[in-house]
Amino acid sequence: MTRFVRIWLPVGVLLAAAIAFALNPTMDGLEGAAHIVGAGLAIWLLNLLIRIGISGERDRDAEDEARAFFDEHGYWPDEAPDEPPAPATPAAPPAHRAPAPHTRRARPAPRHRGREY
């Protein structure tokens, strides 16, 4: 059924436009055929937009499944699981560092903002 609506219905409408113009090859017949062609192209475009929307839902479903896998296992399905961490070795104590010398300079004296008499 979907193949009929997706492919054969627009083709049938376009064939009907060709038949309509063949039966009345005047300017009015051409105008009527153009309207029928527009209807066939509209059917095709709506089918295309629906298919694009459905493919987006498939992508969202796949992403939801991947997120559920990540929540359960702790890594993404297309990645290898992480290696278990190596046993911790005692680290050397940190070396004593001297405090940094005071590098901030004293503020200059404020200028007199009023008039000097």
C-alpha positions as a printed Julia matrix, in Angstrom:
117×3 Matrix{Float64}:
  0.0    0.0     0.0
  2.77   2.46    0.85
  4.51   1.71   -2.44
  1.29   2.61   -4.26
  0.89   5.92   -2.41
  4.57   6.76   -2.6
  5.25   5.92   -6.25
  2.21   5.02   -8.31
 -0.25   7.66   -7.11
  1.95  10.62   -8.2
  2.78   8.82  -11.47
 -0.93   8.2   -12.11
 -1.75  11.86  -11.48
  1.03  12.96  -13.87
 -0.3   10.54  -16.51
 -3.77  12.0   -16.0
 -2.3   15.44  -16.7
 -0.77  14.19  -19.95
 -4.09  12.6   -20.96
 -5.99  15.79  -20.09
 -3.7   17.84  -22.3
 -3.89  15.26  -25.1
 -7.7   15.42  -25.05
 -7.78  19.23  -25.07
 -4.6   20.62  -26.68
 -5.62  24.25  -26.25
 -4.31  26.85  -23.86
 -7.1   25.97  -21.42
 -6.15  22.3   -21.65
 -2.51  23.19  -20.98
 -3.51  25.23  -17.95
 -5.65  22.38  -16.6
 -2.84  19.9   -17.18
 -0.43  22.22  -15.34
 -2.78  22.24  -12.35
 -2.95  18.46  -12.37
  0.87  18.25  -12.62
  1.05  20.55   -9.6
 -1.22  18.19   -7.69
  0.96  15.19   -8.6
  4.12  17.01   -7.53
  2.45  18.05   -4.27
  1.62  14.4    -3.53
  5.23  13.44   -4.22
  6.6   16.28   -2.03
  4.33  15.42    0.89
  5.44  11.78    0.68
  9.06  12.94    0.72
  8.54  15.16    3.76
  6.77  12.37    5.64
  9.64   9.97    4.88
 12.19  12.53    6.13
 10.19  12.94    9.35
  9.98   9.2     9.9
 13.73   8.77    9.36
 14.32  11.42   12.06
 12.23   9.38   14.47
 14.34   6.31   13.7
 17.47   8.3    14.52
 15.97   9.46   17.82
 14.97   5.9    18.71
 18.51   4.66   18.01
 19.93   7.47   20.16
 17.54   6.62   23.01
 18.66   2.98   22.86
 22.32   4.06   22.91
 21.69   6.3    25.95
 19.96   3.43   27.77
 22.97   1.21   26.99
 25.31   3.92   28.32
 23.28   4.27   31.53
 23.42   0.51   32.11
 27.03  -0.24   31.13
 28.9    3.06   31.5
 30.21   3.25   27.93
 28.69   3.87   24.5
 27.71   0.88   22.33
 30.15   1.82   19.54
 33.1    2.17   21.95
 35.18  -0.49   23.66
 34.76  -0.73   27.42
 37.39   1.02   29.51
 40.21  -1.03   30.97
 39.99  -1.48   34.73
 42.29   0.95   36.54
 45.71  -0.31   37.57
 46.27  -0.77   41.3
 47.37   2.46   42.91
 51.03   2.71   43.87
 52.0    4.85   46.81
 53.0    8.24   45.48
 55.96  10.18   46.76
 55.03  13.01   49.11
 54.9   16.38   47.39
 58.07  18.43   47.56
 57.98  21.44   49.86
 57.65  24.63   47.89
 58.67  27.99   49.19
 55.91  30.58   49.18
 55.93  32.92   46.22
 57.58  36.27   46.92
 55.26  39.21   47.32
 55.06  40.74   43.86
 52.32  43.3    44.3
 53.59  46.84   44.37
 52.29  49.43   46.76
 49.6   51.7    45.44
 50.68  55.2    44.54
 49.42  58.03   46.7
 46.11  59.43   45.51
 46.23  62.69   43.6
 44.57  65.79   44.94
 41.35  66.25   43.0
 40.46  69.73   44.17
 42.11  73.07   43.47
 45.32  73.89   45.16
 45.41  77.4    46.72
